[in-house]
């Protein structure tokens, strides 16, 4: 029995949710309107907030700085300046770390799926400084700018060096009379193993980065050929490194997290020291902050408006469902036909023609009572149809509200059974419950219910 009740409860919750969703669909225009209004309010707030902040913000004034400084003794001024330098240092460091974590390319990569690929060349030349020279000519700003264009993000140029690397290992192959000196007999020659490395989120992207890096490498070799026409390079091959980027990414993230933790901890310490300074010293530090324009990092107003608009839109939908849910749960009326079965143990007898037909099959000679009221009037279409069908079948069917009409109550007590007439969103629960209690107390059988359709 307990399991049956439990299953019945779960089923009722599901029916209520479906019914609530159907009600929401019927009022979808109101939902969209409320969401749009909240989105406009959220976007408007994000637009006005910096203007209000700017209006009430304190501005730097040289006279205020002088007054604040003159209030301090030489020792207090020295202590305040020392604390401010520490505060300024860690504040700037935290700002740099935050900016790096937010925009860093390598910090956004997933160590499990990142791809690392290398391309190797063998260079033969007479230039002994080939290792440093080739790296210097390849890793120029033009490379980073081209990679940023390839990525479609101008800020990428400031962080792309995290994902590309060039390594050159050189050795001498031919010696002259003196080690490392060029001679008329041909001089010293050097060979260098050059490894180009690219890292990224997927293989096609890494191939594109590596090709750009390769193009700048070949351009650098052509530039060096002006000093050494005999230079030549030999392609050795490409290689995809297994777990090559995972270690780098994890170590970089661990390093950034550690540095951020240290900087934040130090900043908290300095902030705590500032809080223990005297009132005049704190006023002096405030003037220094205004002078150096140190404050909370500014958030792009455009991004803020979009973010708050989205939040407002979602909040508007949430408010709509809350407004819909409050009367649904606490309105005091029958919300679903399923509620009749779960709460009042009354079965649905169907359309009036079927309900009356069932009465005729049960006991055509009997008298029956149709309980109304609680929001459903006696002249409703449902009552009229029930009376009409009863007349066709020759069944005695009396209707009325037994709680407010004494004649209806007498008819109920004299009947062979009672049918509940309900209307979703109209029939009051308390009224229906009192009718059922009255019937049970007089041992009147409740045969079921009929429902007025919308």
C-alpha positions, 0 to 999 in steps of 0.5 A: 500500500505504501508503495502504491501511495508513493507511486501515486504521489510521484505521478501527481507531481509529474502531471502538475509540472506538465500542466504548469508547462501547458499553462506557460505555453498559453501565456508565452507572449507574456513570458517573452514580454516580461523577459524582454523588459527585464533584459532592457532593465538589466542592460540599462543598469549596466549602461548607467552604472559606470556613469553613476560611479563616475559622477560620485567618484572622487578625483585627484586634487593636488591641494588635498594631497598636500593637506593630507601629507602635511598632517603626518609627521616625518615618521608617519609619512615614511611608514605610509610611503613604504606601505604604499609602495608594497601595496602598489607593487602587489596590486599591479602584479595581481592586475598583470596575473589576472590579465594573463590568466584571462587572455593567455592562450595556453591557460585556455587549452585542455591538457587532455586534448591539446596537440603539439607538433614539431618540424625539423631542419638541418642547416649548413652554414659558415656562420657560427652564431647561427643558433641565436641568429635564426631564432632572432629572425624568426621570432619577430613581431611580424610572426606574432601579428600574422598568428593573431590574424590567423586566430582572428584575435588581435590580443592573441599577438601578446600571448602567442609566444606561449604556443610557438618555439624554435630551438637550434642546436649547432656544432662545428663540422670543419676546422681551419688552422685555429679552432673556430677561425675561417681560413682561405682553405674553406674555413669553419662550417657549422651545422644546426638542428632547428626544431620548430614547435607549435601547440594548439587545441586541435590538429588542423589549427596546429598545422596552420600555426606550424606552416606560418612558423615554417614560412618565417623560418624559410624567410629568415634563411633567405635573409641569412643567405645575404651574409652566407650564400653557401647556406642551405637547409634540409627538411628532416620531417614532422612529428606529433608529440604524444603528451607533448603539450600536456606537461607544458600546459599543466606546469604553466597552469600550476605556476600561474596558480601558485604565483597568483596565490602568493600575490593575493596573499601578499596583497591581503597582508599589505591591505591588513597593514594599511587597515592598521595605519592611522586615519591621516595616513589612510587619507594620505594613501587614498590620495596616492591611489587617486593620483596613480589611478589605482582601483578595480579593473574596468570591465568593458561597458559593451560586454557588461551590457550584453551580460546584464541583458542576458541575465535580465532575460533569464531572470524575466523568464524565472519571474514569469514562472514564479508568478505562474506558480504562486496562484497555481499552488496557493490559489485554493482551486482545483488545478488539474483533473488528476487532483480529483483522483489523488486528493479526493479519490474520485474517478473521472466518469467522462463526458455527460453522455457516458456518465449518465449512461453509467448511472442508467446501467447501475440503477435506472430507477434510482435517484442521483445528486449532482453536487455543484457550487464552489465556483461552478454555477447551476446554469453552467453548460456542464449542469445543463448537459447532465440534466439533458442526458438524464432526461433522455435516459429517464433518470432522476438527477437533482443538482445544487450546492448542498452547503448553501441550499437546504433543498439541495442538501435534502436531495443529496441525503435522499439520493442513491449516490452523488456525482461531483461537478467540478471546473478546473481553475474554478471549483474551490478545494475547501468547498469540494472538501466540505461537500465530500465530508458531508457525504461521507458523514451521511454515508452517501456514496460518491460515484465519481466526478464530471469536469467542465471543459474549457 
